[in-house]
Amino acid sequence: MKIPVIRGLIDRRILVNYRVAPDILAALLPAPFRPKLHRGYGWVGICLIRLRHVRPAFLPSWLGIASENAAHRTAVEWDEDGHVREGVYVRRRDTSSRLNALAGGRLFPGIHSHAKFTVDETEKHLEVRVTSDDGATRLSVVGDVATELPATSVFGSLAEASAFFQAGSLGYSATPDPRTFQGLELRCHRWQVEPLHVSSVESNFFDDRGIFPPGSIEFDCALLMRDIQHEWHGRADLCCAGETSPVKLGA
């Protein structure tokens, strides 16, 4: 989908990350995607992002709009033109903006569903709750800014976690056509994350044991980004009528 470069400010972005058994995750992904593995796990998560001053790059910032947004994401790989590509597959997007919900998938990539966002935050403490109008998304995250990752995280350092998730800048969103995915690339003027100690996280999708059987998914860590100038660049739709490639368990 061809769109102008969109510019704005990431006022706050929370990346809530889960590690998942690769075989379970592979069965949930449409072709051509397969799980991108790290330390033997597949990775899914929730991106909770508040954007400000969002507008076409040729307009001044005061004409931009603000919104709260949520995305359910999976770190993926796929084969394209003889090369292995990587990014994220976005199964669903939710937004507080009626404009985003109306224009998403039409004027810019990614279908957006309208949702109510309840946010309570200070410099050190954050609470975000999301309930979509259609009832399909119900989630909440409560956390405090920390200095290190949880001891239970499989990432050996904040730098390791940061590098892994930074690689997921190219996202492909689901569309009504199961063979077509709309592309959008996030370009941050700087990449800086800090750990977020999560005291409570709930997601009606990731907590569904009919989708993720007991023991197949575990919360790993959460990262926080604030005050990041950024741009969105549209990418050509990805179309595929083939089958998903097998999961490479040794990655």
C-alpha positions in Angstrom: 0.0 0.0 0.0 1.5 3.3 -1.1 1.3 6.0 1.6 3.3 9.2 2.3 5.9 9.0 5.0 4.2 9.5 8.3 6.1 11.2 11.1 5.4 11.6 14.8 6.5 11.0 18.4 6.4 7.8 20.3 5.3 9.3 23.6 5.3 5.8 25.3 5.7 2.3 24.0 5.5 -0.9 26.1 6.6 -4.2 24.6 5.2 -7.1 26.6 7.0 -10.3 25.5 6.1 -14.0 25.9 8.2 -17.0 24.9 6.3 -19.8 23.2 6.9 -23.5 22.3 7.8 -23.3 18.5 5.5 -26.1 17.4 2.5 -24.5 19.0 3.3 -21.1 17.5 4.0 -22.4 14.1 0.5 -23.9 13.9 -1.0 -20.4 14.5 0.9 -18.6 11.8 -0.4 -18.2 8.2 1.9 -18.8 5.2 4.5 -17.6 4.4 5.5 -16.9 8.0 7.3 -19.1 10.5 8.4 -18.3 14.1 11.7 -16.5 14.5 13.4 -18.4 17.2 15.8 -17.2 19.9 17.3 -19.5 22.5 15.0 -22.2 21.3 11.7 -20.3 21.8 9.2 -18.5 19.5 8.2 -15.0 20.6 4.8 -13.2 20.8 3.8 -10.1 22.5 1.7 -7.0 22.9 2.8 -3.5 21.8 1.1 -0.7 23.7 2.0 2.6 22.0 0.9 6.2 22.6 1.6 8.3 19.6 1.6 12.1 19.3 2.0 14.6 16.5 1.3 11.9 13.9 1.0 13.4 10.4 2.4 13.2 6.9 6.0 14.3 7.0 5.4 17.4 4.9 3.0 18.9 7.6 4.0 20.7 10.8 3.8 18.8 14.1 0.9 20.9 15.4 -1.4 19.4 12.7 -0.7 15.9 14.0 -3.0 13.6 15.9 -2.6 11.6 19.0 -3.8 8.1 19.9 -3.4 5.0 22.1 -2.8 1.8 20.2 -2.3 -1.9 20.8 -1.0 -4.7 18.6 -0.7 -8.4 19.1 2.6 -9.4 17.4 4.7 -12.5 16.6 8.4 -12.4 15.7 8.6 -14.1 12.3 10.8 -15.1 9.4 9.8 -15.8 5.8 11.5 -16.5 2.5 11.3 -13.8 -0.2 13.3 -13.5 -3.5 15.7 -16.2 -2.3 16.5 -14.4 1.0 15.3 -15.0 4.6 13.5 -11.8 5.8 12.5 -11.1 9.4 10.0 -8.8 11.1 6.7 -9.2 12.9 3.3 -10.6 12.0 0.5 -8.5 13.5 -2.7 -10.5 13.9 -4.7 -7.6 15.4 -4.5 -3.9 15.9 -6.7 -1.8 18.3 -6.8 1.9 18.7 -8.5 4.7 20.6 -8.7 6.8 17.5 -11.9 6.7 15.4 -9.9 8.1 12.5 -7.4 5.2 12.7 -10.2 2.7 12.9 -11.9 4.2 9.8 -8.8 4.7 7.7 -6.7 1.6 8.8 -6.5 -0.9 6.0 -7.8 1.7 3.5 -5.8 4.8 3.6 -2.8 3.3 5.5 -1.7 -0.3 6.2 -3.3 -2.3 9.0 -6.9 -2.8 9.9 -7.6 -1.2 13.3 -10.5 -2.0 15.6 -11.7 0.7 18.0 -11.1 0.2 21.7 -11.3 1.9 25.0 -7.9 2.6 26.7 -7.7 3.3 30.4 -4.2 4.7 31.3 -2.8 5.6 34.7 0.8 6.4 34.7 3.6 8.4 36.4 7.3 8.6 35.6 7.9 5.3 37.3 4.6 3.5 37.3 2.3 2.5 34.4 -1.1 0.9 34.1 -2.8 0.3 30.7 -6.1 -1.5 30.2 -7.7 -2.1 26.8 -11.2 -3.3 25.9 -12.2 -3.4 22.3 -15.7 -2.4 21.2 -16.3 -5.8 19.7 -15.1 -7.6 22.9 -12.3 -9.5 21.0 -9.5 -7.7 22.9 -9.3 -7.5 26.7 -5.9 -6.9 28.2 -4.2 -5.1 31.0 -0.6 -4.4 32.0 0.7 -3.0 35.3 4.4 -2.3 35.8 7.1 -0.2 37.2 10.3 1.1 35.6 13.2 -1.2 36.5 17.0 -1.4 36.1 17.3 -4.9 34.9 15.3 -7.7 33.3 13.5 -10.3 35.4 15.7 -13.1 36.7 13.3 -15.5 34.9 14.0 -14.0 31.4 15.9 -16.1 29.0 17.7 -13.1 27.6 21.2 -12.8 29.0 21.1 -9.0 29.1 19.1 -5.9 28.3 21.3 -5.4 25.2 20.4 -8.8 23.9 16.7 -8.3 24.4 16.9 -4.8 22.8 18.7 -6.1 19.7 16.2 -8.9 19.2 13.1 -6.7 19.3 14.7 -3.9 17.4 14.9 -6.3 14.4 11.1 -6.4 14.3 10.7 -3.0 12.7 8.9 -4.4 9.6 5.4 -5.5 10.4 2.9 -7.3 8.2 -0.8 -7.1 9.3 -3.5 -9.5 8.7 -6.3 -8.6 6.2 -9.6 -10.2 5.3 -7.8 -12.0 2.5 -5.7 -14.7 4.4 -3.2 -14.7 1.5 -2.4 -10.9 1.7 -0.6 -8.9 4.4 -0.2 -5.1 4.5 3.3 -3.9 5.3 4.4 -1.0 7.5 8.0 -0.2 8.6 8.8 1.7 11.8 12.0 3.8 11.7 13.0 5.2 15.1 15.4 8.1 15.0 17.0 6.5 18.1 16.4 3.1 19.7 16.5 3.2 23.5 14.7 0.8 25.8 14.6 0.2 29.6 13.2 -2.7 31.5 9.7 -2.6 32.9 9.0 -4.8 35.9 5.5 -6.2 35.3 3.5 -7.0 38.4 0.3 -8.0 36.5 -0.4 -8.9 32.9 -3.6 -10.3 31.5 -4.6 -11.0 27.9 -7.7 -12.9 26.8 -5.7 -14.1 23.8 -2.5 -15.2 25.3 -4.3 -16.5 28.4 -6.6 -18.7 26.3 -5.5 -22.3 27.0 -7.5 -23.5 24.0 -5.0 -21.7 21.9 -1.9 -21.9 24.1 -2.0 -25.2 26.1 -0.6 -25.1 29.7 3.1 -24.9 29.7 3.4 -23.7 26.1 3.6 -20.0 26.8 5.3 -17.9 29.5 5.7 -14.2 30.2 9.4 -13.4 29.7 10.0 -9.6 30.0 8.7 -6.1 29.2 10.5 -3.2 27.7 9.7 0.5 27.8 10.5 3.2 25.2 9.7 7.0 25.7 10.1 10.2 23.7 11.2 8.7 20.4 10.9 10.6 17.2 9.9 8.2 14.5 8.6 7.6 10.9 6.2 5.1 9.4 7.0 3.9 5.9 4.5 1.9 3.9 5.7 -1.3 2.2 4.3 -3.3 -0.6 1.7 -6.0 0.3 3.1 -9.4 0.9 1.1 -12.0 -0.9 1.4 -15.8 -0.6 -0.7 -18.8 -1.7 1.9 -21.4 -0.6 2.4 -23.3 2.6 4.3 -22.2 5.7 7.9 -23.3 5.9 8.9 -25.8 8.6 10.1 -24.4 11.9 13.9 -24.6 12.3 14.2 -25.9 15.8 18.0 -25.4 16.0 17.8 -21.6 15.5 
